[in-house]
Every structure is written in structure tokens, then in C-alpha cells.
């Protein structure tokens, strides 16, 4: 168990990323990997159908007697739409092909007969055998009744770890805060690309409030500003939602007490069609208007924006990728032009921003052109099953290539074949990223080495059709500011996975798309997991399935083993932790098997709700006869601090814009990890954003041991911000701990921004000389 003085830390939840694309189920004995449904609420969703992805599935919650209207409208191509609606029991209850003679769109109107989760399948005429392709807009409307007495409300919300109320956009909330109740929380459900504005209004001279919008993992995603008049104070929080799902609105009092009014509104993102000018308006408190661009890897897109000549709007364009990372920004006086090469296939958010939020004004945006990449120009190298290839990636962008940087490979496969791909860094600071695509550049699966190892893995994955496939071996982060470099090995295998046996083995298996994670703490106190997958001389995590919901496996399994024949004596703690439901069922059944020296010691099947973990303890005394369960397996609900410090460290990379975190009495320490090279000089800044937080930063090695001189409280006497300048002693994985003065007994709280920068020795010397 980690400790910082008296601290028993724990780790942050993984970011919830919903899989944006999926594969259709093939009519063969060995089924291709099915598409997981995307959880949606009433509103619009965008999709794309083709020969590799002939169907998209969506799930929504509804009650008996709700009246639903589902429409599927073609937005490009020759798509002949087909809509299917499945009930909570999985049975088909309605279908529609053509809305009217000669109209290829589809529409379903239905009054529902039961509470539960419904599945929409948006596909094309003749489905898998169909010939039409194109993009579409799916619209869901629900006109419903209140939940009946025989069924609870069907809304499934995340375990935020606090008490909250569910509210609707546009609903006016009136409440109050005082010392006994200094915070209130509200949950909203939104769509990817929604621009959400929360406005907190308080009378002057009473309550001083703060306002934040948090995602399902309690990460702050909003920016705050304040306005005052003669009688009232307004606190405004804005955020563009990175994914469809649940979000938390936090209202907190920084001083004083009294009543407040809260209202949360949204602007739903519109799809930006090629060549069509779209107009909008910046209002007070709404400095950003979002748009959606569906694009494929290698597309060269050009976007223009201009403001009304009579306004003082300061225009800006920002293109964000499916992970909400910045791809390209552009600014100008009246006219703004943005040009970017799309790094991977997916749905992108284009923010039209007003950098002068105190004024209003009209603007226009146009997606002027999309120049697609010709896959034949990728010069992909052929690779065969059960072959390993070696290569190297540079941090520089090739000047003579229009394709996103990386090495491209191609292989041939057949429908239903089970394949696995592994990209392992062998030198340098390379953080590998692996993408599997069809030859039309539709993304089938991806993995960005988030598991904490220096390997990215896809599979086991069942191929959806006969034909050729493309593999991109590239860098995590994709953008030039965060790009790493080094050598790699790429391995392509076919067939069932054979798990490695060892002196001590733990294996978790389940069905479906949820992201369950396996953790094992050995007698030395070190924990192996997705965040710490192993090191020389100790055990190893062999497989991490359904990672962050981005790399869905046909047969999810996680396996941790210690090599050898005889296990190290002592106590082993094994957890199976349900950390991300990937928009699927809120409950998942799993089987945990623990073997010691080949003998099965634990074999137990249980069901976990989202956020719960199963705990089993095994004691090894040195002989097979002395192995026993220390206590029966049990299900627990980890505390917020346990989720923060034991659930896996958050990845941070050199050059990121910064990660926002929060410390308070419930979570008083958070942890981050990064890969560094021997001799790297790093600057670690913890900047207070809100509250009275007094942050402290500490640096640990891969064994979780504090590094001598690796801590800082206050950067200088004029600030509470922390800054640590440190030269890394060896090439390794490092952990950053961010806590507060007094740790668990501390009294300060608030948001902070963590920034990790690689600096030169000269810059480090100048910084040290400037300090008092």
C-alpha cells in the first residue's frame, strides 16, 4: 500500500470513452467482434455505414408507456436506411425501411410496453449484404410518463461518490449553502459535442460560490468566469462534452452562506457539411459554439470562419480529436483559416470560439474542403500471421508524406479469424499506439498503451470480412507536441490466446464490452495491474482487455502471473474491479481463477455493479499443503480515495496542456505516471486553480519509493503553487503524487492544474537561480 507520510493513497478512475464505431455481426459460426451500443439520450447522433461497418447500434433507457420516435436521415452517399428496434428482452419489436416511396430514410414511432434498456440498430437495406454506403443522422425523441410503481426509474448513472440530484437542461434550481452543507451536486446527461453552460446566481454580500462541471471519473472539464452587477454575482462554467454520458455539476461555497439559483443549458453540436456555410451567434456567457466533423485518417480538412464586420468578436477555431485532445488551433482578426490532417478516423469536435466573451456577435463557419488520403499511397509493408517485424519511429513529421506519421502494414484475413496485434517499444521513450483498419481507412480497433506497459495491444479480435487489413504503428498522443520516438517490435498472431503459466496465476474472464480490471498485490506490497503491468524480476500483466472501452475484445480476459515453479511465500491480494461499463449493462458476471504451482486455489463466479470490486486473499506458506484462503472472497464499494489511489495512475505526457484535478477531504492525494529517459530534466508544476488549495508535489520511482530531493511544497514565498525541477536518474516509469499540506489532516481544498515539461539543463539552472 502506498503512503505519503500518514497518507494511504488510492488512484483515479479511468476516463470513460465510448467506442464511436463498431462492426456488424457476420452470419458465420465464428462471429466477428460485434459493435457495442453507444448510449444516447434524446437528441441527434451522427454515424457512417459502409461495407466494413454496415450497422451501428445505440442504447437508450425508457419507461413503459413512453412514446418514442426514431428517425434515420441520410446525410451523404447513396445510403438506403434501415432501422431496427429491440426491446429489453433482446427481441425485435419494430423495423422500418423506407419512410415513404422514393424516400430512403427510415422512421419508427412506437409506444413502449416495458421499462428497460432498448437497442436501436441503424443499418442499411440488406444489412451485411447491402451495397449502399454513406453517413446518417439519427434522431431520438421520447415523450414519456413518470416511472410506474412496479418499476424503478431506468436511468443508470455513474458512481460519482457523492450524493446528487438528476436535473434537466433548462431546469431552474433554487437552493442554499451554509457551513453545514457547503456543496451541492447535480447530474446531467448529454451528447458528445454539446456545449454546456452552467450559471450560478447569488445576491451580492451573501454566498460566494464556485461552479464546476466534472466527467464520469470526477475530472474537471469546465472553465469558470464571473460577472457582477450592483445586486448579483454570476459564476459561469462552460464545457464541451467529450463523449455521450453523465456529467456532474458541483456548486460550492468558498465563503459566506445563502441562497443560489442554478440553470444549466446546452447548445447541441451540428454536423458541418462540406461546402455549406453555417451561421451562428455568440451570446453573453456562450463564448463557444461546437460543430461535428466526421473524418477519416489522412483527410486534409480546411475550415474557414469569419465574424460580422460590426462586432468586436475575437474569433478562434479549435479542432479536438475523439479523446478531446487538441489537433489544431487557428486565430485571426476577422477571418480565421484552419488546416489540419486528420490523425485517425472518428468524430471530431470543431469549436468556434469568441476570445472576447464580454461581447456578442454573429459569425459564419464553412468546411471548405476535405481532401481524402489515397490508401494506395501509404506504401504499407506486408506482414503475415505469426510474424514479428522490427522498426523505429521518429518524433519528427516526414516532410514528404501526406499521411499521419507512423509505419503502415497490411495483412490478409478471413471472416471470423481471431487475430491479435502487439506493438512493443524496444528503445527510446516511445509510447506506442496501434490502430487496426480496413482498406477504406475505417478504424476497427485501437490501443494507446494506456495500460502502463510499453506495449499497445489489439485483440483477440474477430475479423468481420474476407480481405486485406491495414495496421498503423505510431506514437501515443499522435500530435507533434506529445510525440515520442524509439524502436519497436510488431507481432501479428492468429488463433486463440494461450495464457502463460507460472508459480502464481490470477485470471479474470467475462463476456461483453465492459472494462473489468484485475489487480494482484504480492507479499512485498507491490501491485500489478493495468497501471503497473510489471518489471524485471517480478510478475507481469499479460493481457489487459477492453482497455478504456477503446479496444473491445471478442473474448475478454485479464491474466497476471509470476514466472517460475515455486511462488514467493506470503499474502497475495487479488481484486477484480468493475471500473468502466462502456455504456453497457450496469452489472457484469465474471469468473476469477487463482492457481498456485498449477493447483486451482480459487475459482469463483460473481456479479459486480459499476464501481464495485471483488476481493480475495491467498496465503502461501511455502508448500502446497500450506496454501489457503485467508478469508472468503467478498464484494466491496471502494471509497473515493481508494478509487483515486488504488484504481490505477493517470497517464501524463511531456507537452500536454495540463491535467485538472481536485483535492478535498474525500480525495486528498492523486497519482500520475510518465515514462522518462535517464538524464531527462523535468519540470513538474502544480498550479492552484480554485479554492485555498496548498498543493505539494512528490516524485517516486517505478517501485513507488520516494526519490531523494523529489518533492516541493511552495515554488517561492509569493505563491502556494508547487514546482519541482528534477533530473531523472534512469530510464524508467515514474509516479507523480499530488497532495496538499497536511495530507489527510490538511484543511485546504480546490482544483489544480498539473503540467509536465521536459526542459534543458540551462533552463533548469536559470529557474533555480531565480528562486529565492
N, C-alpha and C positions, 0 to 999 in steps of 0.2 A: 504493500500500500504506500502510495506516495505521501510525502509530508513536506510542509514548509513550516519550520519551527513547530507550532502546535497544529498546523493545518493537516487535515486529511482530505486532499483534493479529490476531484472527480471530473469527467470530461464532457464536452459539449456534444449535443445531438448532431447527427449528420444533416446537411442541407437536403430538403425534400425536393427532388427533381422528378417531375413526371415525365415518363417516356412519351415523346411527341409523335413518334411513328412506330408502326408495328408491321407484322407480317400476317398474311392470311393463312388459314388452316387448309392444308392440302388434303386431297382425297386419297391418301395412301396410308398404308399401315403405320409407317413411321411418320408421324405428323411433324411438319415444320413448326418452329417456335411460334406460338400464337401471339397476336398483338394484345397487350394488356389494355383494358379500357382506360380512357382518360376521364377522370372525374370532372364533371362540369356542373354548373348551376345555370338557371335560366339566363339566356344571353346568346351570343354568337361565338362560334368556333370555326377555325379555318383548317382545311385539310387538302391532301393531294393523293390521288389514286393513279396507279399505273400497273404494269404487268408484275412488278415485284411486290407492290403494296396494293392489292386490289380491294382492300377493305380497311376501314378504321372503326374502332369500337369506342363508345363513350358510355359512362355510367352516371346515373343521377338518382337521387333519393326522392321519393314521393310517398304520398299517403293515399289510402283508399278514398275514392270519390274525387280525387284531383282530376281536372281536365287538362290534358297535355296536348300541345300542338308542336310537331317536329317537322321542320322543313329543310330540304337539302337543295341548294341552288348552285348550279354550275357557274363558275366564275372564269374559267378558261378551258381551252381544249374542246374535245368532242364528247365529253363525259355524258353517259346515259345513266342518270342517278337511280339507285335502288335503296330504299330504306327498309330496315327490319327492326322490330321492337320485341324484346324478350322480357318476360316477367321475372319476378324474384325467384321463381322455381326453375328458371332457365328455359321455359317453353316459349316458342314463338307465339305472340298474341296478335301481331298486326304486321302487314307489309304493304308497300306501295311502290310502283314502278314509275309510271308517268303521271304527272299532275293532271294533265289533260291531253287529248290527242294532239300530237305535234309538239308538246312541251316535255322535254326530257327531265325536268326537275321532279322531285318527289316530295310528298307531304303525308303525314299521319296525324289524325285527330282522334283522340281516344279518352274515354273516362276510365280511370284505373279502378281495379277491383280489390287491391290489397296494398298494405303498407310494405315498403321494402326498397331494394336496390334494383333498378331497371337498367337494361343494356340496350343501347342503340347501336346498330351496325350500319354504317354508311358505306355502301359498296356500289357496284356498277351492274348493269344488266348482264346476266350470265356469270356474274361474280368472277371466280378464278379463270373461267374460260372466256371471259369477256374480252372485247377488243378496244373499248373506248378508254380514254385517259383524260386527266385534267384536274384542275383544282376546284374546290367547292366551299360554300359557306353553309354551315349547319346552324340552325336557329332553334332553340328550345324555349317554349313558353309553358308555364304551369299556372293555371287558375285553380286554386285548391281550397280545401276546407281545413279546419283545425284537426289535429290528430284525434282519433276516436279513443274511447275508454279502453278498448281491448287491444290497443297497440300504442306503444310509446312513440314519441317523435322519432323519425327515422334519420335525423341529422346526426352524422358521425363527425365529431370534432376532435382535434388532436389533444393530447395530454400536455397542456401548456404549463402545468404545475401550479396554477393559481386559480382562484375562483373567478368566474367571468359570466357575463350575460351575452347572449346572442342578439345582435341587433341587425337591422336592415339599413341599406343606404337610404339617406334622406330622412331617417327617423330622428326626431329631436329628443335628446336625453337631458333631463334636469335632475341633478343630484347635488350632493355636497361632500366635502372632505374636511377632516379635522385631525388632530393628533392621534385619536383612537383609530381612525380609518384614513390613512394618508394616501391611499392609492385605490383606484377602481380600474377594472379591466372589462373590455367588451370584445366580442369575437364577430368578425365579418367574413363572408365568403365571396371571393372574387375570381375573375378570369385573368389569365396571363395577358399582360399588356394594359390592363386597367390602370388609369392614373387616378389615385385615391387622394382625396384631400380631407383631412380631419381638422375641424375648427373648434377650439375650446374658448369659450367666452366667460369672463369673470368680471364682477364690478371692481373698479379701482379701489385700492385700500383694503381689500379683504384677502382673498386667496391668490397667491402667486403660483401658477400652475405650469407644468411641463407636459408635453404630449409626444408620444412615440408610437410608431407602427412597427410591429415585430412579425417575423415569419413563423412558421410552424415549429422551428427549432429555437425560438426566442431570440433570434438575431435581429438587431435594429436595421431596418431598411429605409427609414424616413429621414428627411431633412426638416429642421424646425426653424421657423421665423416668428417674430412677434410684431404686433401692431397695437398702438394705444390711441385712444381718444380721450376726451375730457371725462368720460364716465366709465368706460370699459377698457379691458385689456383682452386682446385676442392672441392666442397661440395657435399657430398653423403648422401642421405636419403634412408633408407631401411624399408620395412614394409611387413608383411604377411597379406593379406586381410582377415578379419574375416568373411566376407559374400559377396555374389554377389551383386554388385550395383555400385554406383557412388562415386568417391573419388576426393578430391581437392588437387592440388599441389600448394603450396604457395612459391613464390620466393620473398624474402625480402632483402632490402639493409640495413645493420647495419651502414655503413659509406661509404663515397665516392660516386661516380657515374660512370656510364659507361655501356658498352655492356656486354651481357652474352649469353651463349649457354646452352640450356636445352635439355636433352634427357631422356625419361622415358622408361624403358624396364621391362620385366617381365619373370619369369620362372613359367610356369603353373605347378600346383601340379599334381603329378602322383599317381594313386592308388597303394598302396603297397599290393601285393598279398601275401598270406600265403606261406612261404617256398621258395619263389623265391628271389634270390639275385639281387638287383638293384644297379647299379653303377652310380656315379656322379662325378662332379668336382667342386671344389671351385676356382673361378677366383677372381682376384683383384676387389674389390667393390661388390662382391657377397659372403658374408660370411654365407649365409643360403640357403638351398635348401629344399622346402616343399614337403611333401607327404601326401596323404589322406588315412585314415584308417576308414572303415565303421565297427562299432562295436555296440554290444548290451549291455544293462545293465548287469553287473556282469561278463562280459567276462574278463578273465585273459589273458592279452597280454604280450608277451615278444619280444623285438626288440633288435637286435644287430647292431653295427656299428664299422667299423674299417677303419683306414686310410692307405694309401700307406706307406710302410716302409721307403721310401726315402724322404718323405715330412716332413715338420715341422708343419703340420696342428694340431691344438689343438681341438679334436673332442668333441662334446656335442650333446645330444638328448633332446628335449623338446616336451612333448605331451600336446596339447591345446584342450580344450573342445569346443562344438559348440558356447559358449559365449566368446571364445578367452581367457578363464582363464586357468592358468597352472594346469595340472593334475599331472604331474610327470616330474622331470628332471633327467638327468644322465650324468656324465662326466667320463673321463678316460684319460690315456696317449695315447695309440694307439687303444685300444679296449674299447668300451662302451656298457654296457648292461642295458636296461631299462625294468622294470617290473611294470605293473600297472593294477588295477582292474577298469574297465570302470564304472563311476558313473551313466550314463544314456545313453539310446540308441541314436545314432546320428552319424554324420560325424565328425571325429577328424582330426586335423592337426598335423602331426609329423614334427618337424623342425630338420633337420640335420645341425648343426652349426659348424663353424670354429671360435673358440675364439681367433685365431691369424690371423686377417683379412689381415695382411700385406704379407701373403704367399699364394701360390696356392698349389693345390694337389688333387689327386684322393681319392675317398672313396667308400665304399660299405655299403649298409643297407639291412637287412633282417628281415622281420616279421617272427620270428622263430616259434611261436605257438600262437594259440588262443584257450583257454580252456573255453567253454561256461558254464554259470551257469544253473543248472537244476532248473526250476521254482518250481518243487515239493519240493525242499529243502528250500523254503522261509518260510514255516510254517505260511502261511497267515491266518489271522483270518477272519471269515465270518462276513459280515455286510449286513443288509437288508435296503430296501428303507425306508426313513423317520425315520432313527435311528441315534442316536448320541452316539459316543464312546469316552472315555477319555483315555489318555495315557501320557507318558513322554519320552523325548529324551535326551540322554546324549551326551556330546561333545566328549566322548571317542569312539574309534573304537573297536567294540567287537572282542576279540581275537579268538573266536571260530566260526566266521562266514566268509564265502567267499563272501557273498552278500554285496553290498553297504549299509552303515548304514542307519537305519530308521526302521519304523514299516510297515509291509505289511498287506493289507486287500484284500479280494476278495468278489465280488458280482455277481449275475446272472442277465442278462438283455436280452431284445428282440430288434430286428431290429426296428429302428425308435423311440424307447423310448427316452424321453428327461430327462437327469439327470443333477444334479448339486452337486458338492462336495465343502465343505468349511472346511479348516483346520485353527483353531484359537488358537493362543498362549494364555495360561491362567496363566503362571508364568514364572519366569526366564527371560533370554534375548533371548528366542527362536525367530528366524526369520523363519517362516515355509515355506516349499517348498512342493508342491503337484504334483504328476505325475500320470496320468491315462494311463494304458497299457492294451493290450490284454494278453492272457496267453502265447504267444510266445515272450513276452517282447518287442513288438513293441510299441513305445511311441505314444499315441493318442493325448494327450493334457497335458500341464503343466503350473504351475503358481508359481512364487517365491516371492510373497508378495511385488513385486516391487511397488505396489500402495501406499505404505506408511503406510498401516494399519498393524496390527499384524495378518492378515488373508491372506491365499492363497486360491484362488477360481478358480474352473474349471466349466464352464457351463454358460448357459444351452447348453448341448452337446447331439446331437442325436447319439445313438449307431448304429454302422454300421452293426451288425450281431447278431444273437442269440448266447448266450453262456456266458462264465464266463469272468470277467474282473479283473484286478489287480490294486490296489491303493497303492502308496508308500507315506507315510507321513514322511517327513525328514526335514533336515535343509537347509536353503538357503546357497548357496556357495558350498555345497557338499564336499569340501576338508577340511582336518583336521585343517588347519591354520585359516579358517574362520568359523568354525562350532560353533553354539550356542546351548543352552540347555534350557529345561524347559518343563512345562506341556502343554497339548493341548486338544482340543475337535475336533473330526472329525464328520462332519454331511453329510449324503447322502440323497438327496431328489430326487423325481421323479415328472415330470409334469411341467406345465407352472409356471413361476415365478409370484408371487403376490407381487406387489410393496407396500411398506409401505406408508400409507397416513400420512399427518402432516399439521401443520399450514402453512408452506411454502414448496412447492414442485417444483422441476425442473426435467424434464425428456427429454432425447435426445434419439431418435431411428433412425436407419438407416439400410440398407441392405448391406451385403458383409463383407469383411475381413479387411477393413481399420480401423485404430485405431483413432477414434474421441474421444475427452475428454471433459467432462463437468466441468465447474468451476462456483462457486457461491460465491460472496463476500457479506457478511452480513453487517448490519449497523455499526458494531463495527470495520469493516475494515479487519476482518479475512476471508481468502479464503478457501473454501472447494474444494478439487479436488483429483485426484489420488495420489498426493504427500502429501496431508494433509487431510485424509479422515474423520477426526472428533475427538472429545474429549468429555468427560462427560460435560453435561450442554450446549452443542451446537449441531448444525446439524450434519448429517452424510452422507457420500457417501455409498449408499447401494450396488451398482453394478458397477464394472469397467470392461467393455467388450473389447475383442480383445487386451488385455494388451501386449504392446511391440510386437504385431503380433505373440505371442507365444501361446496364449490361445484363439483360434478362437471360437466365439460363433455362434450357429445356429440362434439366434435371438438377435443381439447386442442391448444393451440398457444401458444407464447410468442414475442413479437416485439419486438425493440429496434431503434430506428432513430435516425439523426442526420439532421435535415432538410437540404435543400439539394441541390446537384448535385455539389459537389466536397468530398470528405472532408478533414478536418484531417490533414496528414501525421504519421506516427509509428507506433508499435507499438500494436496492439489485441490484447487477450487475451480469448478467448471461452471460457466454461465452460458445459457442460450438467451439472447436479448433481442426482443422484437423492437427494432429501432426505426423502421420506416415501412409504412404499409403500401407505398407505391400506388395509392389510390385504389387499392383492392380491399378485400374483406378485413374488417376490424379485428378478426380473430383468426389465428393460424395454428394448425396442428403440426407438431414436429416430433421427430424421434431423435433422442440422444443416446449414443452408444459410446461407452468408455472401455478400452481394453488396456490391460496391464500385462506385459510379457505375453501377449497373444490371447490371454483369457478375458472373456467378457465380464466386466465387473458391474457395469451399469447399462441397462437397456430399458429406457423409459419413454413413453409417449405421453405428451401433454399438450394443452392448448393455451396459447398466450394471447392476451389482448395487447393492442399497441401500447408500447412503453413498459410493459412488464418484462421481467427476466426470470428464468428458471435457474436455481442454484443447486449444485450437487457438490459434495466434498468427498474425496477419496484419500485415505491414508495408506501409504506404502511403508512397511516396516523393514523391508529388505529381503523378504521371502514371500513367495506366492501365498503361503498359508496365512501370512500376517496382513494381507490386503483386506481392507474392509471399508464400508461406507461410514464416514464419520457421523453423518446424520442423513435422514431421508431427504430426497430432493424436494424443493419447495419453490413456490412462485412468490415473488416479491414485487413491490412497486418502488423503484429507486427514488430517492429524494432529488430535488433539483440540483444539489451539489454533487450527489453521486452521478447523476446524468452528465454533469459538466466535467467531472474529473475521471470517471471510470468508463465512460462510454466511447472514448476514442478522441485523440487530439486533432484539432482543426489544422489542415494544411495551409501554410502561408509561403509565398514565394518572393524572392527578390523582385522589387519593382512594382508590386501590387499597389493600388491606390490606397489601401488600408482596410483593415477589418474592424468593424464596430462591435464592441462587446459591452456588457453591463455587469457591474459588481454591486451587490447589496447584501442584506443579511441572509438571504436564501442561497445565493451563489457568490461566494467571496473569493474564488480563485478560478481562473480559466487557463487552458493549456493549448499550445500551438506547437507545430513541428515544422522543421525545414531541413533540407539537405544542404550541406556545406562542404567546401574543399579545404584541405589543410592550407593555412596561410590567408584564407579569406578574412578580411576585416569587415565586420558588420556593424551597422548602427541599428539599434532596436529602440524605437520611440513609442512611448505610451502617452498619448495626449488626452487630457480631460476634455470631454465634450459637453457634459451636463452635470448638474449636481455639485456636491462639495467633495467629490472623489479625490483621495490622495493615493495615487497608484504606486505600486512597486513592481519592478520587473526583475526576473531571475532567469538565468540560463543554465540548462542541465545537459549532460551528455546522453548518449543513447542508452546507458544503463540507469538513467534517471538520477544520477549523482550530481550534486551542485558543483559547478566549475569555480575554482578559486578566482575571486575578483569578478565573478559573473553576476553582479546584482547592482541595482541602483534604485534609490528612493526618489530624491528630488534632483532634477537636472542642474539647478542652481538655486540660489536663495530667493530668486524672484518668482519662482513657479513651483507648483506641485507636480508638474509633468516629470516623467522619468525618461532618461536616455542612457543607454548602455552602449559603449564602444568596446568591441572585443574582437581579438584575432583568434580564429578557430585553430585549435592545436592539431587536428587531424581531419581527414575526410570521413564524414560520419553523418548520422541523423542527430539533430539537436532539438531540444524541447525548450520552449519559452513559457514561463509561468508568469501570469499577470495576476497580482493580488492587490490588497490595499493595506495601508498602515494599520497594524494591529491584527491583520488577517481575520480569523473568525471572531475575535473580540473587538474588531475595528468598528467604528461608528460612521465612517463616510460611505457614500454611495453615489452612483451615477454612471453615465456612459463614457467610454474611452475609445480612441482610435489607435490601433496597433499598426505600425509601419515598420517593415524590414527592408533595409537598404544595404547593398554592398558598396563600400566606399574604398578609396585609395588610402595608402598609408599616409600620404601628405595631408589629405583631408582629415584623417583621424588626428594627426598631430596638431593641425590648426584648431580643430574642435577642442582638444584637450588644453591647448594654450589659452583659449578664450574663456575657459571656465575659471571661476574664482577659486 
